[in-house]
């Protein structure tokens, strides 16, 4: 069965993957034994070559003994879960954070939120806006699209997820928009990307209003996790599909893809079922050109999203992410290198230690501040 490497393009070439094995050697994605979970203080490793755009991280805060113990227990649990990813493993990962979220509940609830703002006609076209105190507002905006495998997920997955994200960034001066989007079986390609486009349009038209934080609509950063990241890519790379039109909304300042499924392994039974529901087919030759990697490969020469110097693009995977996700991100990185301008310029590729497919987003706003600081530093840099 063909892979993304066999995708036809308008020029008749194909996506090749010469960097895949080298990238995976430079950023090994299999977990060490569970003892490694007890090692605190390790930061982020980079999977990109040294010529990648620079990316600095602020120093992590010192933790109390109690928080160090709490963090070590969570990390040990993440390593025990390992790299497989299913509904039960997602729930098990969330359970690791239950005590932490309960401890932080008052912090999360202290953030002012405008809930269930409608941005489109569909039932799930709703978003929440987390507002920073006026004294710390930077004018920047983060738009976050949740994951869920195309058929699940919510802007309020549980009582505290994803208010941890909204509260964290709002407390650091960033107006944060967390949006729902249509799920299968009630949407098909490119509907998820269209919903992202509608969110972008709403933000551009409304985020400067006082009731939504009086932020700057020219200082927007998009961030999506898993299927939410795929929908962002579907929107940003619409020009890679000749049957679609691009969003008229000005591009954001940058984009962050967290554990994005840039292409799909159609041989996985549960993946094939999802693909049939969203793309209307599980035939690789029909699905893969519409994946993010396929759209990227077919983007017009010189498109603004292909210049990482003026449109910063950050890829993040967990050290314990799934093989399908890590393979896809390595492939996307290489494809971006082939299509970028100036020629050969690179997106930033980060591997976040001690985390699986979703634990990194659950960690935002907790004592494990690596993912939160990484995103905050990116936002501050690209919106300065």
KADABEL-V114339 format. One record per backbone hydrogen bond with DSSP energy under -0.5 kcal/mol. CO is the residue of the C=O (numbers start at 1). NH is the residue of the N-H. Records with the same first field share a line. If there is no record, write none. Layout:
CO = NH / NH
This chain:
3 = 6
4 = 7 / 15
9 = 12
13 = 9
14 = 16
17 = 20
19 = 23
20 = 24
21 = 25
22 = 26
23 = 27
25 = 28
33 = 36
34 = 37
35 = 38
36 = 39
38 = 40
43 = 353
45 = 351
49 = 52
64 = 68
65 = 69
66 = 70
67 = 71
68 = 72
69 = 73
70 = 74
71 = 75
72 = 76
73 = 77
74 = 78
75 = 79
76 = 80
77 = 81
78 = 82
86 = 90
87 = 91
88 = 92
89 = 93
90 = 94
91 = 95
92 = 96
93 = 96 / 97
94 = 97
95 = 98
97 = 101
98 = 102
99 = 103
100 = 104
102 = 105
104 = 107 / 108
105 = 109
106 = 110
108 = 111
112 = 131
113 = 115
114 = 129
117 = 127
122 = 125
124 = 126
125 = 119 / 120
126 = 180
127 = 117
128 = 130 / 178
129 = 114 / 131
130 = 176
131 = 112
133 = 136 / 137
139 = 216
140 = 175
141 = 221
142 = 144 / 177
143 = 223
144 = 146 / 179
145 = 225
148 = 151 / 152
150 = 184
154 = 157
160 = 162 / 164
161 = 157 / 158
162 = 165 / 166
163 = 167
164 = 168
165 = 169
166 = 170
167 = 171
168 = 172
169 = 172 / 174
170 = 173
173 = 138 / 139 / 175
175 = 142 / 177
176 = 130 / 178
177 = 144 / 179
178 = 128
179 = 146
183 = 186
188 = 191
190 = 194
191 = 195
192 = 196
193 = 197
194 = 198
195 = 199
196 = 200
197 = 201
198 = 202
199 = 203
200 = 204
201 = 205
202 = 206
203 = 207
206 = 209
207 = 215
209 = 212 / 214
210 = 213
215 = 217
216 = 219
219 = 141
220 = 253 / 254
221 = 143
222 = 256
223 = 145
224 = 258
225 = 228
226 = 229 / 230
227 = 231
228 = 232
229 = 233
230 = 234
231 = 235
232 = 236
233 = 237
235 = 238
237 = 240
238 = 241
240 = 242
241 = 244
253 = 312
254 = 222
255 = 314
256 = 224 / 258
257 = 259 / 316
258 = 226
260 = 262
262 = 293
264 = 266
265 = 268
267 = 269
268 = 271 / 272
269 = 273
270 = 274
271 = 275
272 = 276
273 = 277
274 = 278
275 = 279 / 280 / 281
276 = 280
278 = 189
282 = 284
283 = 286 / 287
284 = 288
287 = 290
288 = 291 / 294
291 = 295
292 = 296
293 = 297
294 = 298
296 = 299
300 = 303
303 = 306
304 = 307
306 = 308 / 341
307 = 310 / 311
312 = 255
313 = 348
314 = 257
315 = 350
316 = 259
317 = 352
318 = 321
322 = 326
323 = 327
324 = 328
325 = 329
326 = 330
327 = 331
328 = 332
329 = 333
330 = 334
331 = 335
332 = 336
333 = 337
334 = 338
335 = 339
336 = 340
337 = 344
342 = 345
348 = 315
349 = 47 / 48
350 = 317 / 352
351 = 45 / 353
352 = 319 / 355
355 = 320
356 = 360
358 = 361 / 362
359 = 363
361 = 364
363 = 366
367 = 369
369 = 373
370 = 374
371 = 375
372 = 376
373 = 377
374 = 378
375 = 379
376 = 380
377 = 381
378 = 382
379 = 383
380 = 384
381 = 384
